[in-house]
C-alpha cells in the first residue's frame, strides 16, 4: 500500500510533522548516547543497543515524513 502523502493537507498534517520531528530528535539522542557509551566508557555492547534504538526512531521519523509527503519524489516510482 502506498502511504506517501496520505496526510498532506489534512487536519492531522501538523501533528504528523511534530511526530516526525520528535522521532528524529530521539534518533539523534540515541546516536549521541552511543558515541558517549563507546568513546568515553568503552561500552561497545551498550553503544550497539543505542544505535539500534536510534535506527528505530529514525525509521519512525521517515514514516511520518512520508505520510506528509515531505520529500518530493517521482510519483511513477511507486
PDB file of N, CA, C and O in Angstrom:
ATOM      1  N   UNK A   1       0.851  -1.186   0.000  1.00  0.00           N
ATOM      2  CA  UNK A   1       0.000   0.000   0.000  1.00  0.00           C
ATOM      3  C   UNK A   1       0.890   1.241   0.000  1.00  0.00           C
ATOM      4  O   UNK A   1       1.920   1.271   0.675  1.00  0.00           O
ATOM      5  N   UNK A   2       0.506   2.232  -0.733  1.00  0.00           N
ATOM      6  CA  UNK A   2       1.254   3.469  -0.844  1.00  0.00           C
ATOM      7  C   UNK A   2       0.732   4.483   0.176  1.00  0.00           C
ATOM      8  O   UNK A   2      -0.415   4.923   0.096  1.00  0.00           O
ATOM      9  N   UNK A   3       1.585   4.847   1.133  1.00  0.00           N
ATOM     10  CA  UNK A   3       1.203   5.809   2.168  1.00  0.00           C
ATOM     11  C   UNK A   3       1.711   7.214   1.877  1.00  0.00           C
ATOM     12  O   UNK A   3       1.409   8.147   2.621  1.00  0.00           O
ATOM     13  N   UNK A   4       2.481   7.377   0.804  1.00  0.00           N
ATOM     14  CA  UNK A   4       3.109   8.663   0.530  1.00  0.00           C
ATOM     15  C   UNK A   4       2.065   9.771   0.389  1.00  0.00           C
ATOM     16  O   UNK A   4       1.165   9.692  -0.448  1.00  0.00           O
ATOM     17  N   UNK A   5       2.202  10.808   1.226  1.00  0.00           N
ATOM     18  CA  UNK A   5       1.358  11.993   1.141  1.00  0.00           C
ATOM     19  C   UNK A   5      -0.071  11.827   1.623  1.00  0.00           C
ATOM     20  O   UNK A   5      -0.896  12.712   1.397  1.00  0.00           O
ATOM     21  N   UNK A   6      -0.387  10.722   2.281  1.00  0.00           N
ATOM     22  CA  UNK A   6      -1.787  10.468   2.685  1.00  0.00           C
ATOM     23  C   UNK A   6      -2.311  11.490   3.688  1.00  0.00           C
ATOM     24  O   UNK A   6      -3.515  11.741   3.732  1.00  0.00           O
ATOM     25  N   UNK A   7      -1.432  12.086   4.496  1.00  0.00           N
ATOM     26  CA  UNK A   7      -1.904  13.043   5.495  1.00  0.00           C
ATOM     27  C   UNK A   7      -1.634  14.484   5.084  1.00  0.00           C
ATOM     28  O   UNK A   7      -1.990  15.409   5.814  1.00  0.00           O
ATOM     29  N   UNK A   8      -1.010  14.689   3.923  1.00  0.00           N
ATOM     30  CA  UNK A   8      -0.727  16.046   3.440  1.00  0.00           C
ATOM     31  C   UNK A   8      -2.044  16.774   3.184  1.00  0.00           C
ATOM     32  O   UNK A   8      -2.931  16.267   2.497  1.00  0.00           O
ATOM     33  N   UNK A   9      -2.150  17.981   3.755  1.00  0.00           N
ATOM     34  CA  UNK A   9      -3.345  18.786   3.561  1.00  0.00           C
ATOM     35  C   UNK A   9      -4.523  18.374   4.421  1.00  0.00           C
ATOM     36  O   UNK A   9      -5.625  18.891   4.240  1.00  0.00           O
ATOM     37  N   UNK A  10      -4.319  17.456   5.352  1.00  0.00           N
ATOM     38  CA  UNK A  10      -5.416  17.021   6.227  1.00  0.00           C
ATOM     39  C   UNK A  10      -5.336  17.723   7.579  1.00  0.00           C
ATOM     40  O   UNK A  10      -4.393  18.462   7.861  1.00  0.00           O
ATOM     41  N   UNK A  11      -6.331  17.476   8.392  1.00  0.00           N
ATOM     42  CA  UNK A  11      -6.367  18.092   9.717  1.00  0.00           C
ATOM     43  C   UNK A  11      -5.289  17.553  10.654  1.00  0.00           C
ATOM     44  O   UNK A  11      -5.036  18.158  11.696  1.00  0.00           O
ATOM     45  N   UNK A  12      -4.651  16.439  10.317  1.00  0.00           N
ATOM     46  CA  UNK A  12      -3.617  15.882  11.194  1.00  0.00           C
ATOM     47  C   UNK A  12      -2.199  16.079  10.647  1.00  0.00           C
ATOM     48  O   UNK A  12      -1.240  15.547  11.207  1.00  0.00           O
ATOM     49  N   UNK A  13      -2.063  16.830   9.570  1.00  0.00           N
ATOM     50  CA  UNK A  13      -0.732  17.037   8.977  1.00  0.00           C
ATOM     51  C   UNK A  13       0.248  17.649   9.986  1.00  0.00           C
ATOM     52  O   UNK A  13       1.396  17.212  10.071  1.00  0.00           O
ATOM     53  N   UNK A  14      -0.185  18.636  10.736  1.00  0.00           N
ATOM     54  CA  UNK A  14       0.696  19.297  11.703  1.00  0.00           C
ATOM     55  C   UNK A  14       1.140  18.320  12.790  1.00  0.00           C
ATOM     56  O   UNK A  14       2.312  18.309  13.165  1.00  0.00           O
ATOM     57  N   UNK A  15       0.234  17.514  13.291  1.00  0.00           N
ATOM     58  CA  UNK A  15       0.585  16.547  14.327  1.00  0.00           C
ATOM     59  C   UNK A  15       1.558  15.495  13.797  1.00  0.00           C
ATOM     60  O   UNK A  15       2.476  15.078  14.504  1.00  0.00           O
ATOM     61  N   UNK A  16       1.354  15.071  12.557  1.00  0.00           N
ATOM     62  CA  UNK A  16       2.255  14.096  11.943  1.00  0.00           C
ATOM     63  C   UNK A  16       3.648  14.702  11.800  1.00  0.00           C
ATOM     64  O   UNK A  16       4.644  14.019  12.039  1.00  0.00           O
ATOM     65  N   UNK A  17       3.730  15.963  11.417  1.00  0.00           N
ATOM     66  CA  UNK A  17       5.023  16.643  11.299  1.00  0.00           C
ATOM     67  C   UNK A  17       5.715  16.721  12.655  1.00  0.00           C
ATOM     68  O   UNK A  17       6.929  16.535  12.746  1.00  0.00           O
ATOM     69  N   UNK A  18       4.948  16.994  13.708  1.00  0.00           N
ATOM     70  CA  UNK A  18       5.522  17.042  15.054  1.00  0.00           C
ATOM     71  C   UNK A  18       6.033  15.671  15.482  1.00  0.00           C
ATOM     72  O   UNK A  18       7.092  15.563  16.101  1.00  0.00           O
ATOM     73  N   UNK A  19       5.285  14.632  15.156  1.00  0.00           N
ATOM     74  CA  UNK A  19       5.735  13.279  15.465  1.00  0.00           C
ATOM     75  C   UNK A  19       7.038  12.958  14.731  1.00  0.00           C
ATOM     76  O   UNK A  19       7.946  12.358  15.305  1.00  0.00           O
ATOM     77  N   UNK A  20       7.126  13.355  13.472  1.00  0.00           N
ATOM     78  CA  UNK A  20       8.336  13.118  12.697  1.00  0.00           C
ATOM     79  C   UNK A  20       9.529  13.814  13.329  1.00  0.00           C
ATOM     80  O   UNK A  20      10.604  13.229  13.455  1.00  0.00           O
ATOM     81  N   UNK A  21       9.337  15.054  13.722  1.00  0.00           N
ATOM     82  CA  UNK A  21      10.422  15.807  14.341  1.00  0.00           C
ATOM     83  C   UNK A  21      10.831  15.196  15.678  1.00  0.00           C
ATOM     84  O   UNK A  21      12.022  15.095  15.974  1.00  0.00           O
ATOM     85  N   UNK A  22       9.870  14.794  16.474  1.00  0.00           N
ATOM     86  CA  UNK A  22      10.172  14.173  17.769  1.00  0.00           C
ATOM     87  C   UNK A  22      10.957  12.884  17.611  1.00  0.00           C
ATOM     88  O   UNK A  22      11.903  12.633  18.357  1.00  0.00           O
ATOM     89  N   UNK A  23      10.574  12.075  16.654  1.00  0.00           N
ATOM     90  CA  UNK A  23      11.288  10.816  16.413  1.00  0.00           C
ATOM     91  C   UNK A  23      12.708  11.094  15.917  1.00  0.00           C
ATOM     92  O   UNK A  23      13.646  10.398  16.303  1.00  0.00           O
ATOM     93  N   UNK A  24      12.868  12.101  15.069  1.00  0.00           N
ATOM     94  CA  UNK A  24      14.201  12.454  14.563  1.00  0.00           C
ATOM     95  C   UNK A  24      15.106  12.926  15.705  1.00  0.00           C
ATOM     96  O   UNK A  24      16.278  12.556  15.765  1.00  0.00           O
ATOM     97  N   UNK A  25      14.566  13.729  16.593  1.00  0.00           N
ATOM     98  CA  UNK A  25      15.331  14.195  17.751  1.00  0.00           C
ATOM     99  C   UNK A  25      15.699  13.014  18.646  1.00  0.00           C
ATOM    100  O   UNK A  25      16.815  12.938  19.160  1.00  0.00           O
ATOM    101  N   UNK A  26      14.760  12.104  18.823  1.00  0.00           N
ATOM    102  CA  UNK A  26      15.040  10.904  19.617  1.00  0.00           C
ATOM    103  C   UNK A  26      16.149  10.069  18.993  1.00  0.00           C
ATOM    104  O   UNK A  26      17.022   9.564  19.700  1.00  0.00           O
ATOM    105  N   UNK A  27      16.117   9.924  17.682  1.00  0.00           N
ATOM    106  CA  UNK A  27      17.172   9.178  16.994  1.00  0.00           C
ATOM    107  C   UNK A  27      18.530   9.809  17.216  1.00  0.00           C
ATOM    108  O   UNK A  27      19.505   9.111  17.497  1.00  0.00           O
ATOM    109  N   UNK A  28      18.604  11.138  17.090  1.00  0.00           N
ATOM    110  CA  UNK A  28      19.870  11.847  17.306  1.00  0.00           C
ATOM    111  C   UNK A  28      20.360  11.650  18.738  1.00  0.00           C
ATOM    112  O   UNK A  28      21.559  11.496  18.970  1.00  0.00           O
ATOM    113  N   UNK A  29      19.435  11.654  19.696  1.00  0.00           N
ATOM    114  CA  UNK A  29      19.815  11.460  21.092  1.00  0.00           C
ATOM    115  C   UNK A  29      20.419  10.075  21.294  1.00  0.00           C
ATOM    116  O   UNK A  29      21.449   9.942  21.955  1.00  0.00           O
ATOM    117  N   UNK A  30      19.795   9.050  20.737  1.00  0.00           N
ATOM    118  CA  UNK A  30      20.329   7.696  20.891  1.00  0.00           C
ATOM    119  C   UNK A  30      21.686   7.544  20.218  1.00  0.00           C
ATOM    120  O   UNK A  30      22.565   6.870  20.754  1.00  0.00           O
ATOM    121  N   UNK A  31      21.872   8.163  19.045  1.00  0.00           N
ATOM    122  CA  UNK A  31      23.178   8.095  18.387  1.00  0.00           C
ATOM    123  C   UNK A  31      24.244   8.796  19.230  1.00  0.00           C
ATOM    124  O   UNK A  31      25.373   8.316  19.333  1.00  0.00           O
ATOM    125  N   UNK A  32      23.887   9.925  19.828  1.00  0.00           N
ATOM    126  CA  UNK A  32      24.832  10.629  20.705  1.00  0.00           C
ATOM    127  C   UNK A  32      25.173   9.778  21.929  1.00  0.00           C
ATOM    128  O   UNK A  32      26.334   9.701  22.332  1.00  0.00           O
ATOM    129  N   UNK A  33      24.172   9.148  22.511  1.00  0.00           N
ATOM    130  CA  UNK A  33      24.420   8.271  23.657  1.00  0.00           C
ATOM    131  C   UNK A  33      25.316   7.100  23.275  1.00  0.00           C
ATOM    132  O   UNK A  33      26.147   6.665  24.072  1.00  0.00           O
ATOM    133  N   UNK A  34      25.151   6.592  22.066  1.00  0.00           N
ATOM    134  CA  UNK A  34      26.008   5.502  21.591  1.00  0.00           C
ATOM    135  C   UNK A  34      27.461   5.951  21.528  1.00  0.00           C
ATOM    136  O   UNK A  34      28.361   5.215  21.932  1.00  0.00           O
ATOM    137  N   UNK A  35      27.686   7.152  21.023  1.00  0.00           N
ATOM    138  CA  UNK A  35      29.048   7.677  20.941  1.00  0.00           C
ATOM    139  C   UNK A  35      29.661   7.839  22.329  1.00  0.00           C
ATOM    140  O   UNK A  35      30.819   7.483  22.547  1.00  0.00           O
ATOM    141  N   UNK A  36      28.889   8.373  23.257  1.00  0.00           N
ATOM    142  CA  UNK A  36      29.387   8.549  24.628  1.00  0.00           C
ATOM    143  C   UNK A  36      29.690   7.187  25.254  1.00  0.00           C
ATOM    144  O   UNK A  36      30.745   7.000  25.860  1.00  0.00           O
ATOM    145  N   UNK A  37      28.776   6.251  25.107  1.00  0.00           N
ATOM    146  CA  UNK A  37      28.976   4.919  25.688  1.00  0.00           C
ATOM    147  C   UNK A  37      30.250   4.273  25.153  1.00  0.00           C
ATOM    148  O   UNK A  37      31.021   3.674  25.903  1.00  0.00           O
ATOM    149  N   UNK A  38      30.458   4.404  23.852  1.00  0.00           N
ATOM    150  CA  UNK A  38      31.611   3.753  23.229  1.00  0.00           C
ATOM    151  C   UNK A  38      32.912   4.514  23.483  1.00  0.00           C
ATOM    152  O   UNK A  38      33.894   3.936  23.948  1.00  0.00           O
ATOM    153  N   UNK A  39      32.913   5.802  23.178  1.00  0.00           N
ATOM    154  CA  UNK A  39      34.150   6.568  23.211  1.00  0.00           C
ATOM    155  C   UNK A  39      34.602   6.951  24.617  1.00  0.00           C
ATOM    156  O   UNK A  39      35.800   6.973  24.897  1.00  0.00           O
ATOM    157  N   UNK A  40      33.672   7.246  25.486  1.00  0.00           N
ATOM    158  CA  UNK A  40      34.055   7.690  26.827  1.00  0.00           C
ATOM    159  C   UNK A  40      34.152   6.539  27.820  1.00  0.00           C
ATOM    160  O   UNK A  40      35.015   6.530  28.697  1.00  0.00           O
ATOM    161  N   UNK A  41      33.243   5.557  27.668  1.00  0.00           N
ATOM    162  CA  UNK A  41      33.184   4.495  28.660  1.00  0.00           C
ATOM    163  C   UNK A  41      33.589   3.124  28.132  1.00  0.00           C
ATOM    164  O   UNK A  41      33.695   2.173  28.906  1.00  0.00           O
ATOM    165  N   UNK A  42      33.816   3.009  26.836  1.00  0.00           N
ATOM    166  CA  UNK A  42      34.226   1.728  26.270  1.00  0.00           C
ATOM    167  C   UNK A  42      33.146   0.657  26.326  1.00  0.00           C
ATOM    168  O   UNK A  42      33.453  -0.535  26.325  1.00  0.00           O
ATOM    169  N   UNK A  43      31.898   1.069  26.374  1.00  0.00           N
ATOM    170  CA  UNK A  43      30.771   0.137  26.476  1.00  0.00           C
ATOM    171  C   UNK A  43      30.234  -0.171  25.079  1.00  0.00           C
ATOM    172  O   UNK A  43      29.190   0.344  24.677  1.00  0.00           O
ATOM    173  N   UNK A  44      30.944  -0.997  24.363  1.00  0.00           N
ATOM    174  CA  UNK A  44      30.585  -1.295  22.978  1.00  0.00           C
ATOM    175  C   UNK A  44      29.224  -1.968  22.847  1.00  0.00           C
ATOM    176  O   UNK A  44      28.471  -1.653  21.925  1.00  0.00           O
ATOM    177  N   UNK A  45      28.898  -2.886  23.749  1.00  0.00           N
ATOM    178  CA  UNK A  45      27.596  -3.556  23.678  1.00  0.00           C
ATOM    179  C   UNK A  45      26.454  -2.574  23.929  1.00  0.00           C
ATOM    180  O   UNK A  45      25.417  -2.637  23.270  1.00  0.00           O
ATOM    181  N   UNK A  46      26.649  -1.683  24.871  1.00  0.00           N
ATOM    182  CA  UNK A  46      25.630  -0.668  25.156  1.00  0.00           C
ATOM    183  C   UNK A  46      25.489   0.257  23.955  1.00  0.00           C
ATOM    184  O   UNK A  46      24.375   0.620  23.576  1.00  0.00           O
ATOM    185  N   UNK A  47      26.616   0.639  23.356  1.00  0.00           N
ATOM    186  CA  UNK A  47      26.593   1.507  22.177  1.00  0.00           C
ATOM    187  C   UNK A  47      25.793   0.867  21.049  1.00  0.00           C
ATOM    188  O   UNK A  47      25.018   1.548  20.377  1.00  0.00           O
ATOM    189  N   UNK A  48      25.969  -0.419  20.835  1.00  0.00           N
ATOM    190  CA  UNK A  48      25.220  -1.121  19.783  1.00  0.00           C
ATOM    191  C   UNK A  48      23.719  -1.054  20.041  1.00  0.00           C
ATOM    192  O   UNK A  48      22.934  -0.878  19.109  1.00  0.00           O
ATOM    193  N   UNK A  49      23.326  -1.192  21.282  1.00  0.00           N
ATOM    194  CA  UNK A  49      21.898  -1.118  21.623  1.00  0.00           C
ATOM    195  C   UNK A  49      21.349   0.289  21.374  1.00  0.00           C
ATOM    196  O   UNK A  49      20.248   0.453  20.850  1.00  0.00           O
ATOM    197  N   UNK A  50      22.134   1.301  21.757  1.00  0.00           N
ATOM    198  CA  UNK A  50      21.698   2.672  21.495  1.00  0.00           C
ATOM    199  C   UNK A  50      21.579   2.930  19.998  1.00  0.00           C
ATOM    200  O   UNK A  50      20.650   3.608  19.560  1.00  0.00           O
ATOM    201  N   UNK A  51      22.504   2.401  19.214  1.00  0.00           N
ATOM    202  CA  UNK A  51      22.429   2.570  17.762  1.00  0.00           C
ATOM    203  C   UNK A  51      21.169   1.930  17.209  1.00  0.00           C
ATOM    204  O   UNK A  51      20.503   2.509  16.351  1.00  0.00           O
ATOM    205  N   UNK A  52      20.837   0.744  17.693  1.00  0.00           N
ATOM    206  CA  UNK A  52      19.608   0.083  17.234  1.00  0.00           C
ATOM    207  C   UNK A  52      18.376   0.920  17.584  1.00  0.00           C
ATOM    208  O   UNK A  52      17.462   1.054  16.770  1.00  0.00           O
ATOM    209  N   UNK A  53      18.353   1.481  18.788  1.00  0.00           N
ATOM    210  CA  UNK A  53      17.232   2.350  19.166  1.00  0.00           C
ATOM    211  C   UNK A  53      17.181   3.592  18.277  1.00  0.00           C
ATOM    212  O   UNK A  53      16.102   4.026  17.874  1.00  0.00           O
ATOM    213  N   UNK A  54      18.344   4.161  17.973  1.00  0.00           N
ATOM    214  CA  UNK A  54      18.406   5.305  17.076  1.00  0.00           C
ATOM    215  C   UNK A  54      17.887   4.968  15.690  1.00  0.00           C
ATOM    216  O   UNK A  54      17.183   5.764  15.068  1.00  0.00           O
ATOM    217  N   UNK A  55      18.240   3.777  15.208  1.00  0.00           N
ATOM    218  CA  UNK A  55      17.749   3.340  13.902  1.00  0.00           C
ATOM    219  C   UNK A  55      16.228   3.242  13.889  1.00  0.00           C
ATOM    220  O   UNK A  55      15.582   3.642  12.921  1.00  0.00           O
ATOM    221  N   UNK A  56      15.669   2.714  14.954  1.00  0.00           N
ATOM    222  CA  UNK A  56      14.211   2.580  15.030  1.00  0.00           C
ATOM    223  C   UNK A  56      13.533   3.948  15.043  1.00  0.00           C
ATOM    224  O   UNK A  56      12.548   4.167  14.337  1.00  0.00           O
ATOM    225  N   UNK A  57      14.067   4.867  15.851  1.00  0.00           N
ATOM    226  CA  UNK A  57      13.482   6.204  15.927  1.00  0.00           C
ATOM    227  C   UNK A  57      13.554   6.904  14.573  1.00  0.00           C
ATOM    228  O   UNK A  57      12.592   7.544  14.146  1.00  0.00           O
ATOM    229  N   UNK A  58      14.696   6.780  13.902  1.00  0.00           N
ATOM    230  CA  UNK A  58      14.872   7.414  12.596  1.00  0.00           C
ATOM    231  C   UNK A  58      13.928   6.816  11.566  1.00  0.00           C
ATOM    232  O   UNK A  58      13.393   7.531  10.718  1.00  0.00           O
ATOM    233  N   UNK A  59      13.724   5.517  11.637  1.00  0.00           N
ATOM    234  CA  UNK A  59      12.779   4.853  10.742  1.00  0.00           C
ATOM    235  C   UNK A  59      11.363   5.385  10.971  1.00  0.00           C
ATOM    236  O   UNK A  59      10.627   5.624  10.014  1.00  0.00           O
ATOM    237  N   UNK A  60      10.992   5.565  12.209  1.00  0.00           N
ATOM    238  CA  UNK A  60       9.663   6.108  12.515  1.00  0.00           C
ATOM    239  C   UNK A  60       9.530   7.529  11.959  1.00  0.00           C
ATOM    240  O   UNK A  60       8.503   7.884  11.381  1.00  0.00           O
ATOM    241  N   UNK A  61      10.575   8.330  12.139  1.00  0.00           N
ATOM    242  CA  UNK A  61      10.559   9.697  11.634  1.00  0.00           C
ATOM    243  C   UNK A  61      10.344   9.713  10.117  1.00  0.00           C
ATOM    244  O   UNK A  61       9.577  10.520   9.592  1.00  0.00           O
ATOM    245  N   UNK A  62      11.030   8.814   9.435  1.00  0.00           N
ATOM    246  CA  UNK A  62      10.895   8.729   7.973  1.00  0.00           C
ATOM    247  C   UNK A  62       9.475   8.342   7.576  1.00  0.00           C
ATOM    248  O   UNK A  62       8.942   8.867   6.598  1.00  0.00           O
ATOM    249  N   UNK A  63       8.863   7.439   8.317  1.00  0.00           N
ATOM    250  CA  UNK A  63       7.495   7.028   8.014  1.00  0.00           C
ATOM    251  C   UNK A  63       6.535   8.217   8.116  1.00  0.00           C
ATOM    252  O   UNK A  63       5.698   8.428   7.238  1.00  0.00           O
ATOM    253  N   UNK A  64       6.666   8.990   9.198  1.00  0.00           N
ATOM    254  CA  UNK A  64       5.795  10.148   9.365  1.00  0.00           C
ATOM    255  C   UNK A  64       6.044  11.187   8.270  1.00  0.00           C
ATOM    256  O   UNK A  64       5.098  11.777   7.749  1.00  0.00           O
ATOM    257  N   UNK A  65       7.310  11.412   7.923  1.00  0.00           N
ATOM    258  CA  UNK A  65       7.628  12.363   6.853  1.00  0.00           C
ATOM    259  C   UNK A  65       7.015  11.898   5.539  1.00  0.00           C
ATOM    260  O   UNK A  65       6.525  12.710   4.754  1.00  0.00           O
ATOM    261  N   UNK A  66       7.043  10.603   5.304  1.00  0.00           N
ATOM    262  CA  UNK A  66       6.467  10.046   4.088  1.00  0.00           C
ATOM    263  C   UNK A  66       4.946  10.270   4.070  1.00  0.00           C
ATOM    264  O   UNK A  66       4.382  10.619   3.033  1.00  0.00           O
ATOM    265  N   UNK A  67       4.294  10.071   5.206  1.00  0.00           N
ATOM    266  CA  UNK A  67       2.851  10.288   5.276  1.00  0.00           C
ATOM    267  C   UNK A  67       2.484  11.707   4.847  1.00  0.00           C
ATOM    268  O   UNK A  67       1.481  11.925   4.168  1.00  0.00           O
ATOM    269  N   UNK A  68       3.307  12.658   5.253  1.00  0.00           N
ATOM    270  CA  UNK A  68       3.041  14.056   4.915  1.00  0.00           C
ATOM    271  C   UNK A  68       3.583  14.443   3.546  1.00  0.00           C
ATOM    272  O   UNK A  68       3.438  15.594   3.133  1.00  0.00           O
ATOM    273  N   UNK A  69       4.199  13.512   2.838  1.00  0.00           N
ATOM    274  CA  UNK A  69       4.758  13.827   1.530  1.00  0.00           C
ATOM    275  C   UNK A  69       5.839  14.893   1.625  1.00  0.00           C
ATOM    276  O   UNK A  69       5.942  15.767   0.764  1.00  0.00           O
ATOM    277  N   UNK A  70       6.637  14.813   2.672  1.00  0.00           N
ATOM    278  CA  UNK A  70       7.618  15.865   2.956  1.00  0.00           C
ATOM    279  C   UNK A  70       8.707  15.988   1.895  1.00  0.00           C
ATOM    280  O   UNK A  70       9.164  17.092   1.600  1.00  0.00           O
ATOM    281  N   UNK A  71       9.118  14.881   1.332  1.00  0.00           N
ATOM    282  CA  UNK A  71      10.197  14.894   0.348  1.00  0.00           C
ATOM    283  C   UNK A  71       9.626  14.578  -1.025  1.00  0.00           C
ATOM    284  O   UNK A  71       8.985  13.545  -1.214  1.00  0.00           O
ATOM    285  N   UNK A  72       9.856  15.457  -1.970  1.00  0.00           N
ATOM    286  CA  UNK A  72       9.296  15.218  -3.317  1.00  0.00           C
ATOM    287  C   UNK A  72       9.924  13.992  -3.980  1.00  0.00           C
ATOM    288  O   UNK A  72      11.133  13.777  -3.908  1.00  0.00           O
ATOM    289  N   UNK A  73       9.093  13.218  -4.607  1.00  0.00           N
ATOM    290  CA  UNK A  73       9.559  12.035  -5.330  1.00  0.00           C
ATOM    291  C   UNK A  73       8.806  11.940  -6.639  1.00  0.00           C
ATOM    292  O   UNK A  73       7.767  12.572  -6.828  1.00  0.00           O
ATOM    293  N   UNK A  74       9.332  11.163  -7.511  1.00  0.00           N
ATOM    294  CA  UNK A  74       8.639  10.880  -8.775  1.00  0.00           C
ATOM    295  C   UNK A  74       7.518   9.905  -8.475  1.00  0.00           C
ATOM    296  O   UNK A  74       7.774   8.754  -8.119  1.00  0.00           O
ATOM    297  N   UNK A  75       6.298  10.344  -8.614  1.00  0.00           N
ATOM    298  CA  UNK A  75       5.135   9.504  -8.284  1.00  0.00           C
ATOM    299  C   UNK A  75       5.125   8.201  -9.074  1.00  0.00           C
ATOM    300  O   UNK A  75       4.568   7.211  -8.602  1.00  0.00           O
ATOM    301  N   UNK A  76       5.722   8.171 -10.256  1.00  0.00           N
ATOM    302  CA  UNK A  76       5.745   6.963 -11.077  1.00  0.00           C
ATOM    303  C   UNK A  76       6.617   5.876 -10.479  1.00  0.00           C
ATOM    304  O   UNK A  76       6.498   4.710 -10.852  1.00  0.00           O
ATOM    305  N   UNK A  77       7.496   6.247  -9.549  1.00  0.00           N
ATOM    306  CA  UNK A  77       8.394   5.242  -8.963  1.00  0.00           C
ATOM    307  C   UNK A  77       7.678   4.367  -7.941  1.00  0.00           C
ATOM    308  O   UNK A  77       8.240   3.386  -7.455  1.00  0.00           O
ATOM    309  N   UNK A  78       6.437   4.725  -7.616  1.00  0.00           N
ATOM    310  CA  UNK A  78       5.682   3.913  -6.653  1.00  0.00           C
ATOM    311  C   UNK A  78       4.855   2.938  -7.390  1.00  0.00           C
ATOM    312  O   UNK A  78       4.135   2.150  -6.776  1.00  0.00           O
TER     313      UNK A  78
END
